[in-house]
Amino acid sequence: MGITSGIGRIKFTSPATLGYLVVIIAATLEALRQILSKALLVPTDQITTELNPVTISFFIFIINGLFFSPFARKSGSIRKIRKKDLFFLSLIGMAEGSALITYFFGLRDSTAINASVLNNGEIMFSILLALIIFRERLQKMERIPFSMIIIGMVVLPIGYDFYNNGITMTKLVFGDILLLLAGFFWALDINISNHVSDRLGSQRITQLASFVAGLFALSLILIFQIPFKIDFIHMPTIAIIGIVSIGMSTALFITGLKLIGAVRTILIYSINSAFGVVLSGVFLHETVTMASILSVSIAFLGLYLIRNRLGSKEIMNRSK
């Protein structure tokens, strides 16, 4: 009995089990972002002030950076960080800032369900970046699953909205395109974060990248003279989005990279699309169409089939 319970504890606290757990939690927190952000961006009877996405992003990143500062101190002094890693952290911050701002502009004109489906565009772009960096071609058996990823994440959701709006560039379709573009910036974030995660803790990466992203948003506010208008009633939602849905989700994602590797982390994390679609239907009362279900299903199946491709690349990268 004692031996059995001991084995159970070992399995439960093993790096692999903890890795799966933190990535699932990260995916759930990520799915909440669509719901909270959509409610914040669209004025209601209770909240009539229309907020600018850049202003929202600034407050989110600054709050996020301040929240993670006490935890980041345990990672050691900033002075010990190499200049090369500080450069990469700056790139991560600018990529995160660009991604969130673009995402908010897209979500404002699109739907939370579309944001959930297109949110995993970062995975598609991550694969494309990996192929470009390694300068390899997809084999014949890999082209079908990768095509499924593109169809599920791009062709079906955007094509469906494009067709339903009379083959014209409406605000909804343009919002979808911006959501997809945000995925490209997040793909850059993922690849650079993976590069420095072996040397820096996830809390330190999240803290410094958030401050850089906040400064990036502030520079846009000053350059384009964006109204710095926000009500106190918005702050709790902004704090939850920044600390929980973005900050903690990012930190858990980076932790997952360390515990179970990029392949399993990306694959499990992709379930946030399914979570987001369900939550959008329940809390925002958006219509869950067959196209949305097909998009999520086809994309996830493509990711599952191509996992061996990503796995071989990860092994090659570690051996160098």
N, C-alpha and C positions, 0 to 999 in steps of 0.2 A: 504493500500500500504506500509506504513512504517512498520507495523507489519510483513507483508510478507517478505519484504526485510531483516528485522532484523532476522527472522527465518532462511532465506537463509544464512545469514552471520554466524549464530551460527552453522548451519550444516556444512558449508564449513570449519570452523575453529575448528570443534570438534576434539577431540583426535583420534577418529576412522578414520575420513576422512583424517586428516593429516598423520596418520599412513599408510593408503593405498597409499597415494601419495608418501611419502618418500621411501617406499619399492619398488614401481614401478620404481622410479628414480634410486634406488640402483641396481635393476635388469638390467636396461638399461646400466648403467655405467659398470656393471660387464660384460655384453655382449661385450662391446667395448674392453675389455681386450684381448679377443681372437684375435681380428683383429690386434690391435697394437702390441701385443707380437709376433705374427707369423711374421709380417713384420720386426720386430726387430731381430728375431732369424735367419732368413733365408737371407743370403747375396744376394744382387742385383747388377745391373750394377752401380747404384749410390753409394751404400754402400757395399763395398767388404769385410770389416772386419767381421770375425765371432766371435761373443761375447760368452763368457762362461755364462751359466745361473746363476752360483753362483755370478759372478761379477755384472751382471745386477740386481740381487736380492739385493745385498748390497747397490747399489746406490739408488734403488727404496725405500728401507726402511729408509735409512738415510734422503733422501729428504722428504719423507713422514713425518717422525718424526719432522724434522725442521719446516715444513709447519704448522703442527698442534700445535706446541709449544705455539704460542701466544694465540690460542683459548683455550688451556688446562689451561692456567693460571687463567682463570675465574672460573675454577672448584675448586680452592683452592690450598694450598701448598701441595707439595709432602710429606712433613714431617708429614702431618696429615693422610696420607694413612696408614692403618694398615699393619703390617708385613705380615700377612696372605694374604692380597690382593696383596701385592707386589710379593709374591710367585706365586699367581695365574696369575698375569700379566706377570711374567717371563715364565710361562708355555704357556700362550697365544702367546708370542713372539716367543718361540721356535717352537710351532706348526705352526704359520704363516710362519716362515722362512722355515721350512721343507716342508710345503705345496707348497709355491711359487717356491722353487728350484726344487722340484720334478715335479711340473706342467710345468715349463719351459723346463726341459729335455724331458718330454713327448711330449709337443707341438712341440718341434724341430723335432721330428721324425714322429709325427702324423699330422693330419689336424686340422684346426680351427673348422670345423664342428664337428669332433669327440670330440674336446675339449669342445664344447658347450653342446653336449649331455652328456658326461661323467662328466662335471663340477658339475652337481647336484648329483653326487655320494655322496657328503657330506651330503645330505638330507637322503639318504638311510642309511649311516653309523650313522647319528644322531639318527635315529629310532632304529637301532640295539643297540647303546650305551644306549639309554633310556630303552630298554627292559632288557638289562643286569643289569643296575643300579637298576631298580625297581623289577628285578627278576620275571617278569610276562611272561606268555605265550600268544601268539596270539590266539584269539578265532577263531572258524571255519570261521565266516563271515569276519574276518580280514586277513586271510591267502591269499585269492584271490587277494585283492588289493595290499598287500605287495609283492606277487609274480609278479604282474604286474610291480611294481616299479623295481624289480630286473631284470626282462626281458627287460624292456625299457631302463634302465640305464647301464646294464652290458651285458646280453646275446646277445641282438640284435646287438649293435654297435661293440663289440669286436668279437662276433661270425661271423658277416658279413665280417669284415676285415680278420679274420683268415681263413675263407672259400675261399675268393677271392685270398688269397696269397698261396694257395696250402696246407693248413693245416700245415704251418710251422711258426716258431717264427721269423718273419721278424722285421725290425726296426719299421714298422708301428704298428704292433701288440704290440711290447714291449712298444712303445710310448703310446698306449692306456692303457696298464696296469699301467704305471707310472701316467697317468692322473687320473686313478681310485684310485691309492694309495694317490695321492694328496688330493682327496676327503675325505679320512680317516683323514688326518691331519687337514683339514678344519673343519671336524665334531668335532674333539677335541676342536678346536678354538671356534666353535659356542657354545658348551656346557659350556665351562669354561667362555666365555664372558657373557653368559646368567646368570651365577652364580654371577658375580660381577657387572653386569650392574645396579642393584638396589642401589648400594652404590657409584659407580663411574660414572662420565659422559662419554659419548661416545668419546668426544675429548681427554680426559685424557687416556682412554683405548687405543685409536688408537695411541696416541703419544708415550706412554711408551712401548707398545707392538712392535711398529715399531723400536724403538731404540734397544730393546732386539733382535729382529729379525735381525737387521743390524749387531750387534755384533756377533750373531750366524753365519751369512754368512761370516763375516770377519775372524772368527776363522777357518772356513773351507778353506778359501783362504790361510791362513798362514800354516795350517797343511798339506794340499795337494799341496801347492806351485802352486796354480792356477794363470795363467797369469792375471795381473791386467791391462788389455789392453782395452781401450775404446776411441772412438773418440768424439770430441765435437759435431759432427752432430747427435750423438745418444741421447744427453742429453735432448732435448725437448720431444722426444717420451718417454724416461724413466721417465721424470718428470710428463708427463700426465698420464702414467700408474700408477705411484706411488701415486700421489696426487688425481687424479680424479677417475680412474678405480678401485683402491684398497682402498686408504685412505677414500675418500668421500663415496664410496660404503659401506665400513665397518661401518663408522660412522652412515650412514643413516640406515643400517641394525640394528645396536644396538638401534638406536632411535625407529625403528619400533617394536623391541622387547618390549620396554617400553610402547609404545602407544597402540598396538593391540595384544600383546602377541606372544608367539613362534609359535602357531599353524597357525594363519593367516599370520604371517610374512614369515614362511617357505613356505607355500603354494603359496603365491603371488610371492615370490622371485624366485620360480622355473621356472617362465616364461622366465627367462634370457636364458634358453636353446633355446627356440623358437626364441628369438631375435638374439641370436648368430648364429644360423643356417642361418637365413635370411641375416644378415650382412656379413657373410662369403661368401655367394653366390654372393652378390652384389659387395662387395669391393675387395675380394680376388679371385673372379671368380672360386670358388670351386664348384664342382658338388653336388647339393643337391639330394641325392638318396631317393628312397622310404623307404629304411631302416632307414634313419635319421628321416624322417617324422613320421614313425611308432614308432620309439624309443621315441621321444619326446611326442607323443600323448598318448601312452600306459603308460609311466611313470607318466605323469601329471594326467591322469585319475585315476591311482592307488593312487596317492597322494590325490586327491580329495575325493576318497572313504574312505581313511583311516583317514581323518582329525578328525573324531569323536574320534578315538583312541587316537590321540595325545592330543586332547582337554581334555579328561578325565584325562590324566596324568598331564597336566598343572594345572588343578583345584586341583588335589591331592597335587601337589608340593606347590601351593600357600597356601593351608590350613595348611601346616605344620609349 
